[in-house]
Amino acid sequence: MRFFISLLVSLVSCILFAQQPKTVAAKSLPQRPSLTKHDLKEIQKIEDTLRILSYNTLNDSTNEGRKKACYTMIPTLVRALKINNSFYYHFDSVLSISKVYAPDSTFRIFTWQMQQNNAFRYYGVIQMRSSEMKIFPLVDNGDTMKLHTQQILSNNNWYGCLYYNILLHVANKKKYYTLFGYERGDFLTKRKILDVLSFDDKKQPKFGAPLFFKHEGDSAKPIRIDTFNRYFIEYKWKADPTMNYDKKLDLIVFDHLVPPNDIARNTYFTYVQDGTYEGFKWVNNHWSWLEKVFTYSIDESDNPPIPSPLFGTPNKQPELPK
C-alpha cells in the first residue's frame, strides 16, 4: 500500500514539475497594455470634447471662434495624452484631426489646421509609444521660411502641414519615415509635400533628409542630379493632384503639373495636372525620381483599353476616319 502511495506522489510531482516551465513561460508573454476602466471612461469624455473643439477649429464661421476652439483644444488633447497607455486609444470620433501611425508602431502624429483670414496655420504633436506620456509638440514656422525650404528642421521649427500617410525605410542602419503632407497656403495655392522624419542620437525628431534624388535627361546617364531634403508640388487651388504611395507599383506616384500657358510658367499657383504621372522609387537607400510612371505609345498594343471588336482582336488602335 505504501508503495502505491509513494508511486502516486512521485507521479503527481513529476506532472507538476513538468508543467511548471509552461506556466511560467505563459505568464512572461508580453501583453498589449490597456487602459483601466477609470482611465477609459475619462479618455472617452475628453474625446467627446475634442470632437466638438476640433470641428469648431476647422469650421467655425469667425476667426475668433476658430482661434478660441483651437487654443482650448491643445491643452485638452495634452490632458488626454497624459493618461497612461493613451497611445493605444485611437480617438476614432475625432475626424477633424489627422492621425498617422508609424509602420513600426513606435509613434503616431496628430496634425490639424486653422484658418485665420486668408492664411492657414498648422498644429501637431508626435506621441511616442510609451505607457507614460512622451510627446513632441510641433510648432509651425512655415510662414517665416522661404518657399520650398530645404533646411533640416526640428519639432520647434516645423514646416506645418496635414500628414495623411507615412512609410518606413532603413538606410545605413537608421530608420527614416517618409511623410506625405498637405498644405493649404492661402486661397490661391495648395501644396503637397514629401518630408522625412528621423530621430537623432538624443532621440529628438528631425525633419528633412537628403533622400530625394532628381535627374534631368536619360535616367541611365543623367545630365544633372539634384538632391532634396523634402519635395513639394504646388498647384492651383481648384486642382486636385494625387501624391501617394502605390503598393502594387511599389512607387510614390504623383501628378505632373503644368502651367495653363507659357506666360504663367513658374507661377505655380496656376499649375494643374496634365494627365501624366511622375514618381519616386526607393533604390540604393534613397528615393530616385522617375520622369514618367506610365508610358503609352500610339498604335501599339500597350495602348489604354479600347472596346472589343465583334470579330477578332486588333493589334493596334483602329484608324480614325479622315
N, C-alpha and C positions, 0 to 999 in steps of 0.2 A: 504493500500500500504506500509506504514511504517512497518507494522507488517511483511509483507513478506520479505522486505529488511533486517530487523533485523534478521529474521529467517535464511535467506541465508548467512549473515555474520557469524552468530553463527555456522552454519553448516560447512562453509569453515574453520573457526578457529579450530573446533574440528578435522576436517580431517588433517589439517596441524600439529596440536599438536600431533595427534595420529601417524603421520608418522615421526615426529622428532626423537624419540629414535632409529628407524630403520636406519635412515640416519647416525646418529652419530655412531651407532654400526658398520655399514658398513665401515665407514672411519677408525675406530680403528682396523680393522682386520690387522694382520701382513702381510706385503708384502715381498716377497723374493727380496733382494737387487739386483740391476742390474747395469751394467756399463753404464756410459754416452756414447753417440755416439763418443765423442772425445777420451775417455779412451778405448773404444772398438777398435777403429781404431789404437790407439797406441799399445795396447797389442797384436793385430794381427800382427803388424810389428815386434815386439820383438819375437813373436812366430816363425816367418819365420827365424829369425836369430838363435834362439835356436835350431830349427830343423837341420840347417846346422852344427852348432857348436857341438851339441850332437852326430851327426852322425860321424863327424871327430874325436871326442874324443874317440869313440869306434873303428873306422875303419881306421884312417889314417895309412899309411904304416911305419911311423917313430915315434920313441919315442918323438922327439922334436915336431913333428906336433900334436901328440895326447895331449901332455902337454900344448902346446900353445892354442889349441882349448878348453881344459878343463878350463884353468885359465882365458880365455876370457869369457867362458860361465857362470862362477859363478857370477860375477857382473851383467851380462846381465839378469840372472834369478832373482836376487835380485831387479833389476830395474823393472822387470815385476810385482813382488810381492808387490812392493811399491804402485802400482796403486790401488785406492780404490775399494773394492769388487772384487779384483783379485781372491779371494778364489773360486768364482763361475765360473771362466773361466777354462776349462778343459785341454787346451793345447793338443788337440787330435792328432795333426800332429807331435808332438814331441815324436816319437816312441822309441828313444834310452834312454829315461829317464823313469824309472818305477814310477808309481803314484798309491798309495793305499789310500783309504778313510776310516776313522773310521766309523764303523757301525752307530754310533750316529751323524755322520757328524760334530764332534767338531774339527777335524783337518784332514790334509792329509800329506803324507810323499812322498817326491821326493827322489829317490836314483839312482845312476849310477856308473859305474866302468870305470877305465882307466888302461890300461896295460902299464907297464914300464919294458922293458927287459922281464924277466921270472916271474915277480911278478905283482899282480893286486892290485890296491888301490881303495877304495870306498869313495864316497862323497854323501852327502844328506842334507836335510833340512826338518824340521817339520814346516808346516804352520798352525797356529790356525785359526779357523773360526772367522773372525773379519772384520769390514769394513775397518779398517786401518791395516797396516802390523804388524803382530806379528809372528816372526819366531824364531826357534832354529836351528842354523847350527849344523850339525853332523860331528864331527872330528874323522876320523878313526885312532885308535891306536891299531888295531888288531895285527899289526906286532910286537908290544912291549909286548904283553900279552902271557901268556902260552896258549898252545892249549887247547880248551875246558874250557876256563876261566869260573869260577862261581862267579865272582865279581858282585856287584851291580854297574852299570856304569851310567855315565851321558852323555849328548849330547856332552860334550867336551872330553869325554873319551869313545868312542863308538866302539863296535865290528862291523866293517864295513861289509856290505853285501847288496844285492839287495832284497828288500821286494816285495813279489808277492801276499800276502793275509794277512788278518787281521780279528780277531774275538774279540768280546767283552763279558766279563763276569763280574758280580758284586759279590764280596766276602767281607763280613763284611762291607757292605755299601761303598765299594771302587771299582772303576772301574779298571779292568785290561784288557789290549789289548794284545792278543796273536798274535805275528808277525811270519810270515813264510818268511824265508830268504834263499838266495842262495849265496854261496861264491866260487869263483874260487881261490884256494890258489896259485897254480902255474901250470906248465904244467904236473904235475904228479897227483895231487889230487884236488878233489872238495868236498864241504860240503853243507849240508842243515841244517838249524838252526831253532829251535823254541825258540823265545825270548819273553819276557813280557815287555810291556811299561806301566808305570803308571805315575801319577803326584803327587808330594808331597804336603804338606800343603802350600808351597810357589808357587805352580803351576809350578814347574820345572820338566822336564821329567826325569824319572829314568828307566834304562833298567835292567831287571833281577828281578825275584821274586821267592821265594821257593814254586812253584806251581806244579812242576813235581815230582810225586812220582813213584818210580820204585821198584818192589819187585822181589825176586827170590823164586822159589818153588811154592806151591799151593797158588793161589790168596786168598783163604778163610783163610789160615793160612800161611802168608808169612814168610819165614825164615829171610829175611833181607829187609829193606826198605832204599833206597837211596832217598835223596831229591836234586833236581837240580834247580838252578836259571835259567838255559837255557839248551836246549837239542840239541845235534849235532848227525848227521850221516856223516861219511866220507867215500869216495869211490873212486875207480879208475876213471881216467879222461874220459875213454871211456864208463863207465857205465852211466845209466840214471834212477836212482831210483826215485820213487814218494814220496812226503811228502806233503799232503794237507788235507783239511777238507772235509769229505764226508757228505753231507746234509742228504741223505737217512739214513745212519747209525748213524748219529749224533756223528761221531768219527773223530779224526785225524788219518789218515791211512798212513803208510809208509813201504817201503820195508825192509825186514830183510836182512842184509848184512852179507856175509861170506867170509873168505879168500879162495883163489884158492886151497890151500893145507895147511897142518899143519905147514910147515916151515914158511909160510907167516903170521901166526897168530900174531895179534897185529900190523902188518904192514898195517895200514888202507888204505893207498893209493893203495893197491892191491884188496880191497874188492869189491865184486859185489853182486847183488841181487840173491837170490836162489829160487824165485817164491812164497815165503810165506810172510805174512804181519804182522807187529806189529801195535799197535795203542795206543792212549790215549783217555780216556773218561772223560768228566767233571762230577765229582761226589763229593759231600761234599766240594765244594769250592776249588777243585784242579783238576789237570789232573792226572788220575790214569792210569798206564801203563797196557796194555793188551799184553800178550806174543804172542797170535795168534788171528787175527781178523777173518779169515776164516778157518774152520776146516772141512776136508773131510775124510771119512773113507772108506777103501777098502771094496768092496762087500756090501755096504749099499745103501739104497735108496737116501741118501743125496749126492751121488757122483756127480761130474760135469756132465752136459748133455751128452747123447750118442744118436746116430741116432735111430729113432723109428723103431721097427721091423715091418715086414709085417703082422704078426699075434700076437695079444696080447701085453701086456706091461710087461717087466721083472721087478722083484722086486729087482734085484741086477745086477751088471755088468756081462756081459757074460764071460764065461770061455774061455781063450785063448788056442789054440791048443798047445800041448806039442812039 
